Amino acid sequence: MMLKLFFMLVAWISVLLGTLGIFLPLLPTTPFILLAVVLFSKSSPRFELWLLQHKVFGPLINNWQRYGVVSLKAKCSATLMVVISAGLMMWMNVPLFARIIAGSCLFLVMCFLWSRPSNKENIR
């Protein structure tokens, strides 16, 4: 019961952040909405269905679930955030081992993200 409440709370926070990402250029929408739908699937089928049928977020989720598509806007936004994060790590003088680990993780995430098609028409 407590885990379901926790999932629902984090899902709603993700919906809020994803919604803000529509209006704030540095805040990505896609990852937060995808996280929200996963968490709602574990805590509230009603809200999961609401999100899947949402006029703004529904197509984004369905494109990911059906085709593995990540929009070019989402890719660019995520890349910008990674560059800013890497720059902050350098500026804050983070220890070398932490830079290597974080940098490797960020690089792998970017490789995965950019390997995904940007629209359904690019799928073979």
Backbone bond lengths (Angstrom), bond angles and torsions (degrees), N, CA, C in turn:
res aa  C-N    CA-C-N  psi(-1)  N-CA   C-N-CA  omega(-1)  CA-C   N-CA-C  phi
1 M - - - 1.456 - - 1.529 111.54 -
2 M 1.342 116.74 -45.86 1.466 120.48 179.82 1.529 110.96 -65.46
3 L 1.331 116.44 -36.39 1.461 120.44 179.17 1.526 110.70 -65.22
4 K 1.337 116.80 -40.97 1.465 120.16 177.22 1.525 111.22 -61.88
5 L 1.319 116.51 -42.66 1.472 120.02 178.02 1.525 111.15 -63.78
6 F 1.331 116.18 -40.05 1.453 120.46 177.56 1.527 110.52 -62.57
7 F 1.348 117.16 -46.73 1.464 121.37 178.66 1.528 110.75 -59.57
8 M 1.332 116.59 -41.91 1.460 119.84 -178.83 1.529 110.59 -66.56
9 L 1.314 117.49 -42.15 1.461 121.13 178.56 1.529 110.69 -60.78
10 V 1.316 117.05 -48.39 1.467 120.37 -179.76 1.530 110.45 -65.98
11 A 1.334 117.82 -35.38 1.463 121.24 177.36 1.523 110.50 -62.33
12 W 1.325 117.62 -44.85 1.469 120.16 -179.98 1.527 111.42 -67.01
13 I 1.321 116.87 -36.64 1.468 119.92 175.35 1.529 109.27 -63.03
14 S 1.334 116.95 -40.46 1.462 121.34 178.10 1.527 111.55 -64.61
15 V 1.333 116.92 -40.34 1.471 120.08 176.80 1.534 109.46 -62.35
16 L 1.314 116.71 -43.19 1.462 120.75 179.12 1.525 110.85 -61.36
17 L 1.329 117.08 -48.26 1.464 120.50 179.95 1.528 111.27 -64.85
18 G 1.342 116.51 -39.69 1.463 119.93 177.24 1.515 112.30 -63.59
19 T 1.316 116.05 -38.67 1.466 120.46 177.92 1.527 110.23 -66.64
20 L 1.311 117.23 -42.70 1.465 120.33 176.60 1.530 110.86 -61.61
21 G 1.333 116.13 -33.14 1.460 121.09 179.55 1.518 113.74 -63.30
22 I 1.317 117.41 -21.52 1.466 120.75 175.80 1.523 109.60 -65.58
23 F 1.326 116.38 -36.05 1.459 121.53 -173.57 1.525 113.69 -100.85
24 L 1.326 117.59 -23.08 1.467 121.27 -178.82 1.526 109.32 -104.67
25 P 1.306 118.49 118.53 1.465 121.21 -171.50 1.527 115.16 -63.33
26 L 1.316 119.41 -28.25 1.466 120.10 -177.78 1.527 113.64 -90.18
27 L 1.309 117.84 -5.85 1.460 121.59 -178.66 1.525 109.06 -102.19
28 P 1.338 118.06 115.93 1.463 119.17 -176.85 1.531 111.83 -74.36
29 T 1.312 116.48 143.52 1.460 122.32 179.04 1.521 111.42 -88.99
30 T 1.315 116.38 -49.28 1.460 122.31 -169.85 1.523 114.87 -54.10
31 P 1.337 119.81 -52.99 1.470 118.20 -176.88 1.525 113.36 -60.57
32 F 1.328 116.41 -37.59 1.466 119.48 -179.09 1.524 111.41 -67.96
33 I 1.316 117.28 -39.83 1.463 119.95 179.98 1.519 110.89 -70.36
34 L 1.327 117.36 -39.57 1.470 119.72 177.17 1.531 110.81 -64.20
35 L 1.329 116.75 -39.97 1.461 120.13 175.94 1.524 110.59 -62.85
36 A 1.324 116.76 -42.18 1.463 120.75 -179.38 1.520 111.52 -60.94
37 V 1.328 117.93 -43.94 1.471 119.51 -177.74 1.534 110.62 -66.90
38 V 1.322 117.26 -36.07 1.477 119.76 176.79 1.526 110.04 -64.94
39 L 1.319 116.75 -44.81 1.467 120.24 -178.98 1.524 111.87 -68.69
40 F 1.332 117.43 -37.38 1.462 119.54 175.69 1.524 110.90 -65.75
41 S 1.335 117.81 -33.06 1.471 119.77 178.98 1.529 110.76 -64.34
42 K 1.324 116.99 -23.67 1.464 121.44 179.22 1.532 113.06 -95.69
43 S 1.347 116.23 -11.37 1.462 117.60 -174.77 1.527 114.34 -126.29
44 S 1.334 117.75 -32.02 1.457 119.51 -175.17 1.527 110.95 -153.35
45 P 1.333 118.10 97.16 1.468 120.30 177.81 1.530 112.44 -57.24
46 R 1.319 117.05 -31.23 1.466 120.69 179.34 1.529 111.11 -62.76
47 F 1.337 116.92 -46.99 1.463 120.12 -179.99 1.526 111.42 -73.73
48 E 1.315 117.00 -30.36 1.468 119.87 174.86 1.533 109.39 -61.32
49 L 1.330 116.31 -47.24 1.466 120.78 178.80 1.524 110.80 -62.49
50 W 1.336 117.06 -41.22 1.459 120.97 177.98 1.530 110.50 -57.83
51 L 1.339 115.92 -44.83 1.458 119.84 -179.33 1.524 111.71 -68.43
52 L 1.326 117.02 -39.70 1.468 120.83 178.68 1.525 111.95 -64.66
53 Q 1.330 117.18 -29.15 1.464 121.19 -178.77 1.529 112.82 -99.26
54 H 1.317 117.17 1.35 1.459 121.48 -178.41 1.525 110.09 -63.22
55 K 1.337 116.91 138.96 1.475 119.72 -174.26 1.529 112.44 -68.01
56 V 1.327 118.81 -29.21 1.465 120.97 178.95 1.529 111.23 -92.52
57 F 1.326 116.41 -49.51 1.460 120.40 -173.34 1.524 114.18 -85.44
58 G 1.329 117.57 -25.75 1.466 121.28 -177.44 1.519 113.91 -55.45
59 P 1.336 118.91 -49.92 1.461 119.46 179.69 1.529 113.17 -61.76
60 L 1.330 116.81 -38.65 1.459 121.74 178.57 1.532 110.35 -59.77
61 I 1.326 116.26 -47.14 1.469 121.57 -179.65 1.523 110.64 -66.79
62 N 1.323 116.57 -46.90 1.464 120.10 -178.91 1.522 111.97 -63.08
63 N 1.335 117.73 -38.67 1.463 120.22 177.09 1.525 111.34 -62.24
64 W 1.318 116.80 -37.52 1.461 119.85 177.79 1.525 110.72 -71.03
65 Q 1.326 116.94 -48.54 1.461 120.27 -176.17 1.521 112.64 -66.32
66 R 1.317 118.22 -39.61 1.467 121.35 -176.58 1.514 113.93 -85.54
67 Y 1.338 116.80 -39.10 1.463 120.05 -170.52 1.522 114.65 -121.60
68 G 1.310 118.03 -9.27 1.458 120.63 -176.30 1.521 113.01 70.47
69 V 1.333 116.79 27.75 1.460 122.69 -176.30 1.525 110.51 -87.74
70 V 1.340 115.28 134.08 1.461 122.32 171.64 1.524 106.27 -123.49
71 S 1.316 117.29 123.19 1.467 121.06 -174.73 1.527 111.27 -61.83
72 L 1.312 115.06 154.44 1.457 121.05 178.91 1.532 110.30 -61.82
73 K 1.321 116.57 -37.19 1.470 120.33 178.12 1.535 110.29 -61.53
74 A 1.335 117.08 -42.88 1.466 120.80 179.49 1.523 110.60 -65.58
75 K 1.328 116.95 -40.52 1.465 120.42 178.72 1.527 111.10 -63.06
76 C 1.322 116.56 -45.17 1.465 120.60 -179.64 1.522 111.33 -65.46
77 S 1.316 116.57 -40.82 1.458 121.11 178.69 1.527 110.72 -63.33
78 A 1.320 116.64 -45.36 1.466 120.76 179.22 1.525 110.80 -64.15
79 T 1.322 116.75 -40.79 1.464 120.72 179.21 1.524 110.83 -63.04
80 L 1.319 116.32 -42.73 1.460 120.01 177.65 1.531 110.86 -60.51
81 M 1.317 116.89 -42.76 1.468 120.46 179.00 1.530 111.43 -64.23
82 V 1.327 117.13 -37.72 1.466 121.07 178.13 1.529 109.91 -65.46
83 V 1.322 117.01 -43.44 1.462 120.69 179.06 1.531 110.09 -62.62
84 I 1.323 116.86 -43.10 1.474 120.49 178.30 1.527 109.94 -63.34
85 S 1.331 117.36 -43.45 1.465 120.97 179.28 1.517 111.48 -62.13
86 A 1.330 116.46 -44.38 1.468 120.15 179.10 1.530 110.18 -63.77
87 G 1.325 116.77 -41.24 1.462 120.21 177.69 1.520 112.08 -62.04
88 L 1.313 116.42 -41.04 1.470 120.08 178.12 1.524 111.46 -65.10
89 M 1.338 116.08 -37.81 1.471 118.79 177.74 1.524 110.49 -61.98
90 M 1.327 116.97 -40.10 1.460 120.68 -179.86 1.533 110.21 -69.51
91 W 1.327 115.88 -43.73 1.452 121.13 -177.18 1.532 111.67 -66.11
92 M 1.339 116.47 -37.20 1.462 120.98 -177.43 1.526 111.94 -82.85
93 N 1.313 116.03 1.54 1.458 121.19 177.26 1.536 112.25 58.58
94 V 1.319 115.69 48.17 1.463 122.40 177.49 1.528 108.51 -65.73
95 P 1.335 118.84 142.47 1.467 120.94 -179.77 1.540 112.28 -54.70
96 L 1.321 114.71 149.42 1.461 121.40 -174.48 1.529 112.59 -56.64
97 F 1.339 118.22 -45.30 1.476 120.17 -178.70 1.527 111.15 -61.02
98 A 1.333 117.41 -36.96 1.466 121.04 179.04 1.525 110.24 -69.85
99 R 1.322 116.52 -37.87 1.470 119.95 177.04 1.523 110.96 -63.15
100 I 1.323 115.81 -42.30 1.470 120.18 -179.25 1.522 110.61 -64.60
101 I 1.322 117.20 -45.93 1.472 121.06 -179.57 1.527 110.26 -65.40
102 A 1.330 117.30 -50.42 1.466 120.73 -178.94 1.524 110.61 -64.45
103 G 1.318 116.57 -43.55 1.455 120.29 179.19 1.514 112.59 -61.35
104 S 1.328 116.89 -39.85 1.467 120.97 177.77 1.524 110.86 -64.63
105 C 1.322 116.34 -44.07 1.469 120.30 178.41 1.523 110.84 -62.63
106 L 1.321 116.81 -46.06 1.462 120.39 179.60 1.526 111.30 -62.72
107 F 1.332 116.81 -39.82 1.458 120.87 178.27 1.524 110.68 -62.52
108 L 1.328 117.55 -44.61 1.470 121.09 179.88 1.528 111.35 -64.68
109 V 1.316 116.82 -39.59 1.469 120.46 177.48 1.528 110.13 -62.84
110 M 1.323 116.29 -43.93 1.473 119.90 179.25 1.534 110.84 -64.54
111 C 1.322 117.48 -40.21 1.473 120.34 177.69 1.530 110.07 -60.67
112 F 1.326 116.83 -45.68 1.461 119.92 178.84 1.521 110.62 -63.05
113 L 1.319 116.10 -49.02 1.464 120.84 -176.46 1.525 111.68 -58.79
114 W 1.328 116.91 -47.17 1.461 120.27 -177.60 1.521 112.67 -76.44
115 S 1.343 117.59 -11.21 1.469 119.69 175.70 1.530 111.74 -82.00
116 R 1.318 116.97 -13.68 1.459 121.81 179.63 1.525 109.72 -80.43
117 P 1.331 117.45 147.39 1.467 119.11 176.67 1.530 110.74 -67.72
118 S 1.333 115.44 153.47 1.471 120.87 179.91 1.511 113.02 -91.12
119 N 1.336 117.15 -18.48 1.465 120.06 175.05 1.530 109.13 -154.39
120 K 1.317 115.38 163.29 1.461 121.33 -175.20 1.536 112.98 -59.56
121 E 1.320 116.22 -29.87 1.468 120.28 -176.30 1.523 112.19 -68.68
122 N 1.343 118.10 -21.55 1.463 121.75 -179.25 1.523 113.20 -84.03
123 I 1.315 117.58 1.06 1.462 120.88 -178.19 1.532 108.47 -84.93
124 R 1.324 115.15 133.67 1.475 119.60 -178.59 1.486 111.67 -90.77
